[in-house]
Amino acid sequence: MTAGRPSARRSLAVAAFTSALLAIVAAGGGCELAIGDTVPLYNCFPGHPDVCPAGQVCSPLNGSTQRGQCMPSCLSRPGSCGANYACSPSGLCVPTSGDGGMGGDDVSVTDSQGPEADVVDSMAEEEASPPVDTGTDSGNCPGGILCACSGDSTCTSKLCVGQLEVGTGVYQAAGSSNFCSQPCCISADCPGNTVCYATGQGGSYCVQATWIGRTAGANSGALGGANCGTGRDCRSALCDGSGHCVDTCCSTGQASSECSGSVTCTFGNFPGADSIDKNYAAYCGSGGSSPGGSSCFSNSDCESYLCAAGPGESSNKCKDACRNSTDCTGGYYCNYVIPPNPPTPTPVLGACFPTQGNLAMGQTCDPMNDMCKGFCDPGTMLCTDVCFGDSDCSGVSGWRCRDATIPVSGGGMYSILCCGT
């Protein structure tokens, strides 16, 4: 790290609500995501314009009309909302009809000297407007996977997803209707005729195969990396040009059960058939030869294809993809991080990184300090963890893998998966 550069973790702790995610920066000294050390965490009251410092506006917290947090106004910062968000007259970034970051152009990852990374210390959960039930019928409705829904409680899976969670492309393919889904790591986690779709934004969900340009989903089939003739040979309903099944995954450490043959779980642009299925995420592919924790110089050195230096590390190490912290060893824990040279909107990954906290999932935490092994949810003041299925949350009785919305500095929002009630 360049001498004298402000600590990224300190920046995050000071601005816990306005910025829940930090960018990975070059090891030789790069630029952090635009998060100032002097941005304090102000409480405010929505609808009252004079309660925030100059240049900031009040954003409702957890859907409340009685409390909120001050966030930088986008009115004086043209383009700060990012792709598919527009600056409203109130100064807050709001979603437009764009892709929401889940589709479109491919994302390139720099294969150069490994970057220094920072991780999520805290998360501000924000409730979205209730989805609209438009009557989509999957044959198992109401409440089944792919059924239209008006909220989590209307789904058997307790997960109703919409445009923010799965992106505009999938949302429109679903008839512009919110639908019941469930988290997934690989397509075999999904019910028949659905496959696992990686949004590249902190979540993977079961969707209809044809919505993302794949053949009709199979009830059974080969794992990612296995030989195939057509998509129907693969559980993911996707066979690439080289005759191998392509599927999502979530853990480099568990790649032997998630992927087939000699491939492993690695980060990269998912080689989907449709443009909305090419997000930067973890999938069964080929990386380097060095396992997680090994010293590295470039991404291609690592099995996971991610070489970075985390908090407290003086040199670059290979960082594995993870589904929760039990996948990580050697003082690493599963956290959400941002890849090198992130595009707009920025991809979010679940990867093993060092932490400065020592509190386990479910313990009471302070979102203003680095206390959790994972990250702190200010909505519950409890430590939580990355997840891709309910089994990842078994460490706390009654917890499940659910989606949570986090606003980030400069505008825009992510929908990530984490453990909670």
C-alpha positions in Angstrom: 0.0 0.0 0.0 1.3 3.5 -0.8 2.6 5.1 2.4 0.2 7.7 3.9 -2.9 6.6 2.0 -6.1 6.7 4.1 -7.4 3.3 5.3 -10.3 2.1 3.2 -11.7 0.2 6.2 -11.8 3.5 8.1 -13.6 5.1 5.3 -16.2 2.3 5.4 -16.7 2.5 9.1 -17.3 6.2 9.0 -19.8 6.0 6.1 -21.4 2.6 7.0 -24.8 3.4 5.5 -23.8 5.5 2.4 -21.2 2.9 1.4 -21.4 -0.8 2.2 -18.9 -1.9 -0.4 -15.4 -0.8 -1.3 -13.5 -1.2 -4.6 -10.4 -3.4 -4.8 -7.4 -1.1 -5.6 -4.0 -1.8 -7.3 -1.3 -3.0 -5.0 1.1 -0.4 -6.3 -1.2 2.4 -5.1 -4.5 3.0 -6.9 -7.7 4.9 -6.4 -10.4 3.8 -3.9 -14.0 4.0 -4.7 -15.1 7.6 -4.2 -15.7 7.4 -0.4 -14.4 10.2 1.7 -13.0 9.8 5.2 -15.0 12.8 6.4 -18.5 11.6 5.4 -20.3 11.1 8.8 -23.2 8.8 9.5 -26.1 11.3 10.0 -29.6 10.4 11.1 -32.3 12.4 9.4 -36.0 12.6 8.7 -37.3 12.0 5.2 -39.2 14.9 3.7 -37.3 17.5 5.7 -34.7 19.1 3.4 -32.6 21.0 5.9 -31.6 18.1 8.2 -28.5 16.9 6.2 -25.2 18.6 5.5 -24.7 20.6 2.3 -24.7 18.4 -0.7 -26.5 15.5 1.0 -30.1 14.3 1.0 -32.1 12.1 3.3 -32.8 8.6 2.2 -35.4 6.5 4.0 -34.0 3.7 6.1 -35.7 0.3 6.0 -38.7 1.8 4.2 -39.4 4.0 7.3 -41.0 7.4 6.9 -39.7 8.4 10.4 -36.0 7.9 10.0 -33.3 7.8 7.4 -29.6 8.4 6.7 -28.0 11.3 4.8 -26.5 10.4 1.4 -24.6 12.4 -1.2 -27.1 14.2 -3.5 -26.8 13.3 -7.2 -28.1 16.7 -8.4 -24.7 18.3 -8.2 -22.8 15.2 -9.5 -23.9 14.4 -13.1 -23.5 10.7 -13.9 -23.0 9.6 -10.3 -26.1 7.4 -10.3 -24.5 4.9 -12.7 -26.1 2.9 -15.4 -29.8 2.3 -15.3 -30.4 4.8 -12.4 -31.6 8.3 -12.8 -31.3 11.3 -10.5 -34.7 12.2 -9.1 -35.7 15.9 -8.3 -35.1 15.0 -4.6 -31.5 14.2 -5.2 -31.7 10.4 -4.8 -30.8 7.8 -7.4 -33.8 5.8 -8.5 -33.9 2.7 -10.8 -34.9 3.3 -14.5 -35.9 0.8 -17.1 -32.3 -0.1 -17.8 -30.6 -3.4 -17.0 -29.8 -2.7 -13.4 -26.3 -4.1 -13.8 -27.3 -7.7 -14.4 -26.8 -7.9 -18.1 -25.2 -6.3 -21.1 -21.6 -6.0 -22.0 -19.0 -8.4 -20.7 -16.8 -7.4 -17.8 -13.0 -7.6 -18.1 -10.8 -8.4 -15.1 -7.2 -7.2 -15.2 -4.7 -10.0 -15.3 -1.9 -8.1 -13.8 -0.3 -7.6 -10.4 -2.8 -8.7 -7.8 -4.9 -5.9 -6.3 -5.3 -4.8 -2.7 -8.8 -5.5 -1.6 -11.2 -4.4 1.0 -14.4 -6.1 2.2 -17.8 -5.3 3.5 -17.8 -4.3 7.2 -21.5 -3.4 7.3 -24.7 -3.6 5.5 -27.7 -1.2 5.4 -30.8 -3.1 4.5 -33.6 -1.2 2.8 -37.0 -2.5 1.9 -38.2 -1.9 -1.7 -41.7 -1.2 -2.8 -44.0 -4.3 -2.7 -43.9 -6.2 -6.1 -46.9 -6.4 -8.2 -48.6 -9.7 -8.9 -49.3 -9.9 -12.6 -50.6 -13.5 -12.7 -47.6 -15.5 -14.1 -48.5 -19.2 -13.9 -45.9 -21.9 -13.6 -48.3 -24.7 -12.9 -47.4 -24.8 -9.2 -49.0 -21.5 -8.3 -49.7 -19.9 -6.0 -46.4 -19.8 -4.1 -44.3 -22.2 -6.3 -41.0 -21.3 -8.0 -41.7 -19.0 -11.0 -45.1 -18.0 -9.7 -46.0 -14.3 -9.7 -45.7 -12.9 -6.2 -46.5 -9.7 -4.2 -44.0 -10.2 -1.4 -41.8 -12.9 0.3 -44.7 -14.1 2.3 -46.6 -15.1 -0.8 -43.8 -17.6 -1.9 -43.3 -21.1 -0.4 -39.6 -20.3 -0.6 -40.1 -17.0 1.2 -38.2 -15.2 -1.6 -40.0 -13.0 -4.1 -37.6 -11.4 -6.6 -37.9 -8.6 -9.1 -35.9 -6.2 -11.3 -33.4 -5.2 -8.6 -32.6 -8.8 -7.7 -32.4 -10.5 -11.1 -31.9 -7.5 -13.5 -34.1 -6.0 -16.2 -33.4 -8.7 -18.8 -34.7 -11.6 -16.7 -37.5 -9.5 -15.2 -38.8 -8.6 -18.7 -38.4 -12.2 -19.8 -40.6 -13.2 -16.9 -43.3 -10.9 -18.2 -42.2 -7.9 -16.2 -43.6 -9.7 -13.2 -42.0 -10.4 -9.8 -41.7 -14.1 -9.3 -41.0 -16.6 -6.6 -37.4 -18.0 -6.6 -34.8 -19.4 -4.3 -31.0 -18.9 -3.8 -28.7 -21.4 -5.6 -25.1 -22.3 -6.0 -25.4 -24.7 -9.0 -28.4 -25.6 -11.2 -28.9 -28.9 -9.4 -30.1 -26.8 -6.4 -33.1 -25.6 -8.5 -36.4 -27.4 -9.2 -36.9 -29.1 -12.6 -37.0 -26.8 -15.6 -35.2 -24.0 -13.8 -31.5 -23.3 -13.7 -29.2 -21.2 -11.5 -28.6 -17.7 -12.8 -25.7 -15.6 -11.4 -26.5 -11.9 -11.4 -22.9 -10.8 -10.7 -24.3 -8.5 -8.1 -24.2 -10.6 -4.9 -26.8 -13.2 -5.7 -27.7 -16.3 -7.7 -31.3 -17.3 -8.3 -33.4 -20.1 -9.9 -35.0 -18.9 -13.1 -36.6 -20.4 -16.2 -33.9 -21.6 -18.6 -35.5 -20.1 -21.7 -35.5 -16.6 -20.0 -31.7 -16.5 -20.4 -31.4 -18.0 -23.8 -30.8 -21.6 -22.8 -32.6 -24.7 -23.9 -35.5 -26.1 -21.8 -34.0 -27.0 -18.4 -33.4 -30.6 -17.6 -34.6 -32.3 -14.4 -31.2 -34.2 -14.4 -28.0 -33.8 -16.2 -24.3 -33.3 -16.0 -22.5 -30.8 -13.9 -20.5 -27.8 -15.2 -17.3 -29.0 -17.0 -18.7 -32.4 -18.1 -18.8 -33.4 -21.8 -22.0 -32.6 -23.7 -23.5 -32.6 -27.2 -26.4 -30.2 -26.5 -27.7 -28.2 -23.7 -30.1 -31.0 -22.8 -27.2 -33.0 -21.6 -26.4 -30.5 -18.9 -28.3 -29.7 -15.7 -27.7 -26.0 -16.5 -29.2 -26.4 -20.0 -26.1 -24.9 -21.4 -23.4 -26.6 -23.5 -20.6 -24.4 -24.9 -18.9 -24.6 -28.3 -16.1 -26.9 -27.0 -18.6 -29.5 -25.9 -18.6 -28.9 -22.2 -21.4 -28.1 -19.8 -21.3 -24.6 -18.3 -22.8 -23.9 -14.9 -22.5 -21.6 -11.9 -20.7 -22.5 -8.7 -20.0 -20.7 -5.5 -17.1 -22.4 -3.7 -13.6 -23.1 -5.0 -13.1 -25.3 -1.9 -16.1 -27.4 -2.8 -15.5 -27.4 -6.5 -15.2 -31.2 -6.6 -18.9 -31.6 -5.8 -20.1 -28.5 -7.7 -18.2 -29.1 -11.0 -17.1 -32.1 -13.0 -13.7 -33.4 -14.1 -10.6 -31.2 -13.7 -12.4 -27.8 -13.7 -12.8 -25.7 -10.6 -14.9 -22.8 -9.3 -13.3 -19.7 -10.8 -14.3 -16.0 -11.3 -14.8 -14.6 -14.8 -17.4 -13.6 -17.3 -20.0 -16.3 -17.4 -20.1 -17.8 -20.9 -23.9 -17.7 -21.4 -25.8 -17.9 -24.6 -27.6 -14.6 -24.1 -26.1 -11.2 -23.4 -28.0 -11.0 -20.0 -26.3 -14.3 -19.0 -22.7 -13.1 -19.3 -22.2 -11.5 -15.9 -19.0 -11.5 -13.9 -19.5 -14.3 -11.4 -18.2 -17.7 -10.2 -18.6 -20.6 -12.6 -17.0 -24.0 -13.3 -14.0 -23.2 -15.4 -10.2 -23.3 -15.5 -8.0 -21.1 -13.5 -4.4 -21.3 -12.4 -2.6 -23.9 -10.3 -2.2 -22.1 -7.0 -4.8 -22.8 -4.2 -6.3 -20.2 -2.0 -3.8 -18.5 0.4 -0.9 -19.0 -2.0 1.3 -16.1 -2.9 0.5 -14.8 -6.4 1.5 -12.1 -8.9 -1.5 -12.2 -11.2 -5.1 -13.6 -11.4 -4.0 -16.3 -13.7 -1.8 -17.8 -11.0 -4.8 -18.7 -8.9 -7.3 -21.6 -9.1 -10.0 -19.0 -8.5 -8.6 -16.5 -10.9 -8.5 -13.8 -8.1 -5.1 -12.5 -6.8 -5.4 -9.8 -4.2 -4.0 -8.4 -0.9 -6.7 -8.0 1.8 -6.7 -6.0 5.1 -3.5 -6.6 7.0 -1.7 -8.5 4.2 1.6 -7.2 2.9 1.6 -9.3 -0.2 -0.9 -10.7 -2.8 -2.6 -14.0 -2.1 -5.0 -16.2 -4.0 -8.6 -15.7 -2.8 -11.1 -18.5 -3.2 -14.8 -18.2 -4.1 -16.9 -19.0 -1.1 -20.6 -19.7 -0.2 -20.1 -18.9 3.5 -17.2 -18.6 5.9 -16.9 -22.3 6.6 -15.3 -22.5 3.1 -12.5 -20.3 4.3 -9.4 -21.2 6.3 -6.3 -19.6 7.7 -8.0 -16.6 9.2 -10.1 -15.9 6.1 -13.8 -15.4 6.2 -16.4 -15.1 3.4 -17.1 -11.5 2.5 -18.4 -9.5 -0.4 -15.7 -7.8 -2.4 -15.4 -5.9 -5.7 -13.0 -7.1 -8.5 -10.2 -5.0 -10.0 -11.0 -2.1 -12.3 -14.8 -2.5 -11.8 -17.1 -1.3 -14.5 -20.4 0.5 -13.8 -22.4 -1.0 -12.3 -19.8 -2.8 -10.2 -19.8 -6.6 -9.8 -19.9 -8.0 -6.3 -18.3 -11.3 -5.4 -18.3 -13.7 -2.4 -14.7 -14.4 -1.7 -12.4 -15.4 1.2 -10.6 -12.5 2.8 -9.0 -11.7 6.1 -11.0 -9.8 8.7 -10.2 -7.6 11.7 -13.3 -8.7 13.6 -13.9 -11.7 15.9 -17.6 -11.9 16.4 -19.5 -14.9 14.9 -22.7 -14.8 12.9 -25.7 -14.0 15.1 -23.7 -12.0 17.7 -24.6 -8.4 18.5 -22.4 -5.9 16.6 -21.8 -2.2 16.1 -21.9 -1.3 12.3 -19.6 1.6 12.9 -16.7 -0.7 14.0 -14.9 -3.7 12.6 -16.4 -6.3 14.9 -17.7 -9.2 12.8 -15.8 -12.0 11.1 -18.3 -11.4 8.3 -20.2 -8.1 8.2 -22.7 -6.3 10.4 -26.3 -5.7 9.5 -27.3 -2.3 11.0 -31.0 -3.3 10.6 -30.6 -6.0 13.2 -27.3 -5.1 14.7 -26.2 -8.7 14.3 -23.2 -10.2 12.5 -24.2 -12.1 9.3 -22.6 -14.1 6.5 -22.6 -14.6 2.7 -25.0 -17.5 1.7 -26.2 -19.3 -1.4 -28.7 -21.6 0.4 -30.4 -22.0 3.7 -27.9 -24.6 4.8 -25.2 -21.9 4.8 -27.1 -20.2 7.7 -27.5 -23.2 9.9 -25.2 -21.7 12.5 -28.0 -19.6 13.9 -31.3 -21.3 14.7 -34.2 -20.0 12.5 -32.0 -18.1 10.1 -32.2 -18.6 6.3 -30.6 -17.3 3.2 -32.5 -14.2 2.1 -32.0 -11.2 0.0 -31.1 -7.7 1.3 -30.9 -4.4 -0.5 -28.0 -2.1 0.2 -27.5 1.5 -1.1 -24.0 2.5 -2.0 -22.1 5.7 -2.1 -22.7 7.7 -5.3 -26.1 6.2 -5.8 -27.5 2.9 -6.9 -28.3 -0.2 -5.0 -27.3 -3.9 -4.8 -29.4 -6.9 -3.8 -27.1 -9.4 -2.1 -27.8 -12.7 -0.3 -27.0 -13.0 3.4 -28.2 -14.9 6.4 -31.0 -13.6 8.6 -34.7 -14.1 9.4 
